[in-house]
Amino acid sequence: MLKSQLMEQHKSNEFVDRRIGSMRKQQKENAMLKRIVAERVRRSKRAGKFSLEDEEDNDGGGFGLTHRGKAIDDTYTGQPQDETDIILSDDDDDDLDKVDTMLHFGGGKFDKSNQTTDGYYGASSTGGDGTRDMGDAYRSRKQELEERILHKKLLKAEKLKRKEDQVETFETMDESFVELAGLLQFRDKERERVEKSEKRKKGTLDADEMEMDAWDKEMKQYLFERKVKATDRTKTPEEIAKEEAEKLHQLETRRLARMNGDFDEDDLSDISDDEEGGGGGKKRKQKGESGGDDLGDSDDDDVMKDDDHEVRFTADGLVYIDKDGKVVGKVGEEEQAEDDVKFTEGMKVQGNYHASEQYQGKENWYDGTITGIRTDSAGNTLYDVTYDDGDFEEGMNRENVRPSPLSKEEKDQKTSEENEVVTAKKKKQKAKLRAKKTMPFVFEVPTTLDALHDMIAMHATTGADASLIIQRIHATNSVRLNHKNKEKMQNFYDVLLRRFIAVGDAVFNTGSGGPDLERYEQLNSLTKTLYRMSQDSPECAGSVWSRRLGIFQQAVAKRLRDVEIHSLGDACEGEFSAWPSTGMLLLMRALPHIFPSTDRRHAVVTPALLLLGQILAQTPVKTRCDVTKGLFCSALMIEYTKGAKRFPPEASAFLASVLRLYADDSESVHGSSPLPSLSHANNCPQLMDLRQDLSELSTVTDAGVRLSLEKDDIQSEMAPAAILVFTLRLFQRHLDIVGVSRDGSEREMFAEMTKSLLCIKGSRKDLPLPIYVKNVIAETARKSSSTCASDTKREPLQRRKGASAKELAIKTLAPRMEDPSRYNMSKDKGKSALQAEHDRHRREYKREHKAAMRELRLDNAFIETERRKAKNETDKKAKEKRHKNFAWLEQEQATMNQQVRMGGSLLSGGGIGAAKAKARQGKLGIKKGGKF
């Protein structure tokens, strides 16, 4: 309320209703009476006597023409009236002179008395009878007006003279500015620039000069900063998905049209003119032959008919030679095949003029036009030709008529048109062939993993093609395009998870697969697609992951039960192992890239973390492959918990157990393994030989140590070193994530790992450690001692006490209702009722007074805050305006400096060099060495 009143205190958008009778308290009769009185008062004013309106009232307050103060109506007689009834302008507060009044309002007895004393127009200043006539008054007024006009002209002339003098002064100053500017060049700037450059090269600049150089450099950098222009708004995910789907559908429509030979609306812009090269000497196909890649289209076959031969000069002249070396025709025969030309009336031709009458069959060909065609009794066609020179010949045989030869321009035009047609046909053939070889842009959503594999086998040749198919399936059937796609895309999400596991298992067996398959790139692409689908529909993705994690947990439990039936073996040899497959572990690695792992409780990440802990704690370890998968699971748990700063005890215990496998006295240490999964390591030859195999390695380098989930790397001779180095690096990573806490709890957290690290002393001569491994162990020990060391002893953990009844009780917020008249304070005891009531009222008044003062203080504080906000807003606007002016001044100064640098006769001197020199000496109003 206070804020609204404060904001409207200077507003003028309210008005007070001053209409008569507008108040609700007044009765209707009183309101009408007041209105009548106000109207009578308004009409009684003398201003109404000079109104020219046509309205009249019964009360005599009408408006009309008057003469000598009397209305001109039926009662008007024109007789003079009493002088007291005349209204003169002198009686008003106007600025009219008495002369103007006499001229405008003359007549009556009053004028006669003026005529006898001073005359109509006042006393004469020339003497005589003491009166003056109208001419004297007019001449005096005219003289006064002329004097005023003359005075105005004089003032105008003086103003014009001052302006001309000012312009002459400015021109004189401009002419003398060149001489004055020359006096400002009191120093040699070029010499100073050279000296400063030499000092900069030698490094002898003082602090002020270095600071000014840094400032100049920064100012120049601002001139070359990229100016960012406003762009369109950021598109929503639905708009982006729609554009991508529309683009794919357009490409698929064009591909199908090209396959069917429909090129009506296709400009073939993506097809080059000569993808296979050209040249007349290149061997081409014969007319009747067709290759394996021939599309069999009639239009495409015509393209290659005339251009698949080589032109060669022989004894018979220029001939066409096919790729087999056979002569298929002579050059020019196609021009001589004139019998195939069909002549029509009105066609331009050449005729052999009177061929039968020529001497020795001499031919004379002249241009003409066919005017008639007929057939004789023998069935021969005869032509009537009218020559261009006006002559006429009838009944010409077919051999004496030939088409008119084309001009050079027509030949060129015809050749270009034929080339365009041939080029277009070639492009169409290439586009059709490419469309058949191109992968479709739109796919249906596969419902099973086998259907997806069949689709990939049909259209894909590399791993990149398989990833592209999956991406196009998602792009053209996204949930953002249509909510009805939710069900089939949820099913497709589960298919992709199974595809991910299958590719991961293939990585374990055969590795990446070379540049054609690139299984790791396929996994990366699948992860990105799963992430985008999770963003499209988080609920569907969460439900699919929850179901898949349930399947994983059931599979782990079944394997743990099967341990009692089947004997454990090496997974690298295809034997039974209780550990999950590599594809499942890689899928768990992709999980934190799809869902956030920092939430306290997550519907997908939390069950996955518990599943990893169960695998590490309960799954028995028998082979090196099991150790490698266990280290991978430990790394996953550390990766899951690093963002939330949590501590995974299963991962820490597994790392400590792996370190004990490399202890100097491993047989005495394995009995106290912190995890049950490694409690029977003494019975596993592969685990007991890790230290022995490590000591047999001649050289171990950082490049050669690589822990991988591929079968070949696990079975390599560098596997023992890779397992130990990876465990130590993971220990260091865990130390960096946890860090040093205030209570020193990291000592107990890493106590078991530290003990296991101390078991690797490297003192046995029969089992020496490589130098690289020793360095990594020493580095890990130093980091562990720096992280877990503390000068103060940590207090032991104490059991928390249970909450008391007072702490468990729910606090009540119900107010206590009491009667103030019956309430008696302890200080009112022993007082009379009257005195007690008096004191109670006094205390109540005091409380109310304090409350009012408190409210006033709060209001004052609020008003002051709002005032300061308004003041800051006003100052901000003024500051922006001032900064804008400063920027304009700096721009003008920069323009002047640029003109000075250009040299010539534009400007000289100037710049800010002098200001900088004065700034160093503190002669300007800025700090020494400061910035403008």
Secondary structure as the mmCIF struct_conf table of DSSP 4:
data_model
#
loop_
_struct_conf.conf_type_id
_struct_conf.id
_struct_conf.beg_label_comp_id
_struct_conf.beg_label_asym_id
_struct_conf.beg_label_seq_id
_struct_conf.end_label_comp_id
_struct_conf.end_label_asym_id
_struct_conf.end_label_seq_id
HELX_RH_AL_P HELX_RH_AL_P1 LEU A 2 MET A 7
TURN_TY1_P TURN_TY1_P1 GLU A 8 HIS A 10
TURN_TY1_P TURN_TY1_P2 ILE A 20 GLY A 21
BEND BEND1 MET A 23 MET A 23
TURN_TY1_P TURN_TY1_P3 ARG A 24 LYS A 25
BEND BEND2 GLN A 26 GLN A 26
HELX_RH_AL_P HELX_RH_AL_P2 LYS A 28 ARG A 43
TURN_TY1_P TURN_TY1_P4 SER A 44 SER A 44
BEND BEND3 LYS A 45 LYS A 45
HELX_RH_3T_P HELX_RH_3T_P1 ARG A 46 PHE A 50
BEND BEND4 ASP A 54 ASP A 54
TURN_TY1_P TURN_TY1_P5 ASN A 58 ASP A 59
BEND BEND5 GLY A 60 GLY A 60
STRN STRN1 THR A 66 HIS A 67
TURN_TY1_P TURN_TY1_P6 ARG A 68 GLY A 69
STRN STRN2 LYS A 70 ALA A 71
BEND BEND6 ASP A 73 ASP A 73
TURN_TY1_P TURN_TY1_P7 ASP A 74 THR A 75
HELX_RH_3T_P HELX_RH_3T_P2 GLU A 83 ASP A 85
HELX_RH_3T_P HELX_RH_3T_P3 SER A 89 ASP A 91
TURN_TY1_P TURN_TY1_P8 ASP A 92 ASP A 93
HELX_RH_AL_P HELX_RH_AL_P3 LYS A 98 HIS A 104
BEND BEND7 PHE A 105 PHE A 105
BEND BEND8 GLY A 108 GLY A 108
HELX_RH_AL_P HELX_RH_AL_P4 LYS A 109 THR A 117
TURN_TY1_P TURN_TY1_P9 ASP A 118 ASP A 118
TURN_TY1_P TURN_TY1_P10 TYR A 120 TYR A 121
STRN STRN3 ALA A 123 ALA A 123
BEND BEND9 SER A 125 THR A 126
TURN_TY1_P TURN_TY1_P11 GLY A 128 ASP A 129
BEND BEND10 GLY A 130 GLY A 130
STRN STRN4 THR A 131 THR A 131
HELX_RH_AL_P HELX_RH_AL_P5 MET A 134 GLU A 175
TURN_TY1_P TURN_TY1_P12 SER A 176 SER A 176
HELX_RH_AL_P HELX_RH_AL_P6 PHE A 177 LEU A 184
BEND BEND11 ARG A 187 ARG A 187
HELX_RH_AL_P HELX_RH_AL_P7 LYS A 189 LYS A 202
TURN_TY1_P TURN_TY1_P13 GLY A 203 GLY A 203
HELX_RH_AL_P HELX_RH_AL_P8 ALA A 207 LEU A 223
TURN_TY1_P TURN_TY1_P14 PHE A 224 PHE A 224
BEND BEND12 GLU A 225 GLU A 225
HELX_LH_PP_P HELX_LH_PP_P1 ARG A 226 ALA A 230
HELX_LH_PP_P HELX_LH_PP_P2 ASP A 232 THR A 236
HELX_RH_AL_P HELX_RH_AL_P9 PRO A 237 MET A 259
TURN_TY1_P TURN_TY1_P15 ASN A 260 GLY A 261
TURN_TY1_P TURN_TY1_P16 ASP A 264 GLU A 265
TURN_TY1_P TURN_TY1_P17 SER A 269 ASP A 270
BEND BEND13 ILE A 271 ILE A 271
BEND BEND14 ASP A 273 ASP A 273
BEND BEND15 GLU A 275 GLU A 276
TURN_TY1_P TURN_TY1_P18 GLY A 280 GLY A 281
BEND BEND16 LYS A 282 LYS A 282
TURN_TY1_P TURN_TY1_P19 LYS A 287 GLY A 288
TURN_TY1_P TURN_TY1_P20 GLY A 292 ASP A 293
HELX_RH_AL_P HELX_RH_AL_P10 SER A 298 VAL A 303
TURN_TY1_P TURN_TY1_P21 MET A 304 ASP A 307
BEND BEND17 ASP A 308 HIS A 309
STRN STRN5 GLU A 310 THR A 314
TURN_TY1_P TURN_TY1_P22 ALA A 315 ASP A 316
STRN STRN6 GLY A 317 ILE A 321
TURN_TY1_P TURN_TY1_P23 LYS A 323 ASP A 324
BEND BEND18 GLY A 325 GLY A 325
STRN STRN7 VAL A 327 LYS A 330
TURN_TY1_P TURN_TY1_P24 VAL A 331 GLY A 332
HELX_RH_AL_P HELX_RH_AL_P11 GLU A 333 GLN A 336
HELX_RH_3T_P HELX_RH_3T_P4 GLU A 338 ASP A 340
HELX_LH_PP_P HELX_LH_PP_P3 VAL A 341 PHE A 343
TURN_TY1_P TURN_TY1_P25 GLU A 345 GLY A 346
STRN STRN8 LYS A 348 ASN A 352
TURN_TY1_P TURN_TY1_P26 TYR A 353 HIS A 354
HELX_RH_3T_P HELX_RH_3T_P5 ALA A 355 GLU A 357
BEND BEND19 GLN A 358 GLN A 358
HELX_RH_3T_P HELX_RH_3T_P6 TYR A 359 GLY A 361
STRN STRN9 TRP A 365 THR A 375
TURN_TY1_P TURN_TY1_P27 SER A 377 ALA A 378
BEND BEND20 GLY A 379 GLY A 379
STRN STRN10 THR A 381 TYR A 387
TURN_TY1_P TURN_TY1_P28 ASP A 388 ASP A 389
BEND BEND21 GLY A 390 GLY A 390
STRN STRN11 PHE A 392 MET A 396
HELX_RH_3T_P HELX_RH_3T_P7 ARG A 398 ASN A 400
STRN STRN12 VAL A 401 PRO A 403
HELX_LH_PP_P HELX_LH_PP_P4 SER A 404 SER A 407
HELX_RH_AL_P HELX_RH_AL_P12 LYS A 408 LYS A 437
BEND BEND22 THR A 438 THR A 438
HELX_LH_PP_P HELX_LH_PP_P5 MET A 439 PRO A 440
BEND BEND23 PHE A 441 PHE A 441
HELX_LH_PP_P HELX_LH_PP_P6 GLU A 444 PRO A 446
BEND BEND24 THR A 447 THR A 448
HELX_RH_AL_P HELX_RH_AL_P13 LEU A 449 HIS A 459
BEND BEND25 THR A 461 THR A 462
HELX_RH_AL_P HELX_RH_AL_P14 GLY A 463 THR A 476
BEND BEND26 ASN A 477 ASN A 477
TURN_TY1_P TURN_TY1_P29 VAL A 479 LEU A 481
HELX_RH_3T_P HELX_RH_3T_P8 HIS A 483 ASN A 485
HELX_RH_AL_P HELX_RH_AL_P15 LYS A 486 THR A 510
TURN_TY1_P TURN_TY1_P30 GLY A 511 SER A 512
HELX_RH_AL_P HELX_RH_AL_P16 GLY A 514 LEU A 517
HELX_RH_AL_P HELX_RH_AL_P17 ARG A 519 ASP A 536
HELX_RH_AL_P HELX_RH_AL_P18 PRO A 538 ASP A 562
TURN_TY1_P TURN_TY1_P31 VAL A 563 ILE A 565
BEND BEND27 HIS A 566 HIS A 566
HELX_LH_PP_P HELX_LH_PP_P7 SER A 567 LEU A 568
HELX_RH_3T_P HELX_RH_3T_P9 ALA A 571 GLU A 573
TURN_TY1_P TURN_TY1_P32 GLY A 574 GLY A 574
BEND BEND28 ALA A 578 TRP A 579
HELX_LH_PP_P HELX_LH_PP_P8 PRO A 580 SER A 581
HELX_RH_AL_P HELX_RH_AL_P19 THR A 582 ILE A 594
BEND BEND29 PHE A 595 PHE A 595
BEND BEND30 SER A 597 SER A 597
BEND BEND31 ASP A 599 ARG A 601
TURN_TY1_P TURN_TY1_P33 ALA A 603 VAL A 604
HELX_RH_AL_P HELX_RH_AL_P20 VAL A 605 GLN A 618
BEND BEND32 THR A 619 THR A 619
BEND BEND33 THR A 623 THR A 623
HELX_RH_AL_P HELX_RH_AL_P21 ARG A 624 THR A 641
TURN_TY1_P TURN_TY1_P34 LYS A 642 LYS A 645
HELX_RH_AL_P HELX_RH_AL_P22 PRO A 649 ARG A 660
TURN_TY1_P TURN_TY1_P35 LEU A 661 TYR A 662
TURN_TY1_P TURN_TY1_P36 ASP A 664 ASP A 665
HELX_RH_AL_P HELX_RH_AL_P23 SER A 666 VAL A 669
HELX_RH_3T_P HELX_RH_3T_P10 HIS A 670 SER A 672
BEND BEND34 PRO A 674 LEU A 675
HELX_RH_3T_P HELX_RH_3T_P11 PRO A 676 LEU A 678
TURN_TY1_P TURN_TY1_P37 SER A 679 HIS A 680
HELX_RH_3T_P HELX_RH_3T_P12 ALA A 681 ASN A 683
HELX_RH_AL_P HELX_RH_AL_P24 PRO A 685 MET A 688
TURN_TY1_P TURN_TY1_P38 ASP A 689 ASP A 689
HELX_RH_AL_P HELX_RH_AL_P25 LEU A 690 SER A 695
TURN_TY1_P TURN_TY1_P39 GLU A 696 GLU A 696
BEND BEND35 SER A 698 SER A 698
TURN_TY1_P TURN_TY1_P40 ASP A 702 GLY A 704
BEND BEND36 LEU A 709 GLU A 710
HELX_RH_AL_P HELX_RH_AL_P26 LYS A 711 ILE A 714
TURN_TY1_P TURN_TY1_P41 GLN A 715 GLN A 715
BEND BEND37 SER A 716 SER A 716
TURN_TY1_P TURN_TY1_P42 GLU A 717 MET A 718
HELX_RH_AL_P HELX_RH_AL_P27 ALA A 719 VAL A 738
BEND BEND38 ARG A 742 ASP A 743
TURN_TY1_P TURN_TY1_P43 SER A 745 SER A 745
HELX_RH_AL_P HELX_RH_AL_P28 GLU A 746 MET A 749
TURN_TY1_P TURN_TY1_P44 PHE A 750 PHE A 750
HELX_RH_AL_P HELX_RH_AL_P29 ALA A 751 LEU A 758
TURN_TY1_P TURN_TY1_P45 CYS A 759 CYS A 759
BEND BEND39 LYS A 765 LEU A 767
HELX_LH_PP_P HELX_LH_PP_P9 PRO A 768 PRO A 770
HELX_RH_AL_P HELX_RH_AL_P30 ILE A 771 CYS A 788
BEND BEND40 ASP A 791 THR A 792
HELX_LH_PP_P HELX_LH_PP_P10 LYS A 793 LEU A 797
HELX_LH_PP_P HELX_LH_PP_P11 ARG A 799 SER A 804
HELX_RH_AL_P HELX_RH_AL_P31 ALA A 805 LEU A 808
BEND BEND41 ALA A 809 ALA A 809
HELX_LH_PP_P HELX_LH_PP_P12 ILE A 810 THR A 812
HELX_LH_PP_P HELX_LH_PP_P13 ALA A 814 MET A 817
TURN_TY1_P TURN_TY1_P46 PRO A 820 ARG A 822
HELX_RH_3T_P HELX_RH_3T_P13 SER A 826 ASP A 828
TURN_TY1_P TURN_TY1_P47 LYS A 829 GLY A 830
BEND BEND42 LYS A 831 LYS A 831
HELX_RH_AL_P HELX_RH_AL_P32 ALA A 833 MET A 902
TURN_TY1_P TURN_TY1_P48 GLY A 904 SER A 905
BEND BEND43 LEU A 906 LEU A 906
BEND BEND44 GLY A 909 GLY A 909
BEND BEND45 GLY A 911 ILE A 912
HELX_RH_AL_P HELX_RH_AL_P33 GLY A 913 ARG A 920
TURN_TY1_P TURN_TY1_P49 GLN A 921 GLY A 922
BEND BEND46 LEU A 924 ILE A 926
TURN_TY1_P TURN_TY1_P50 LYS A 928 GLY A 929
#
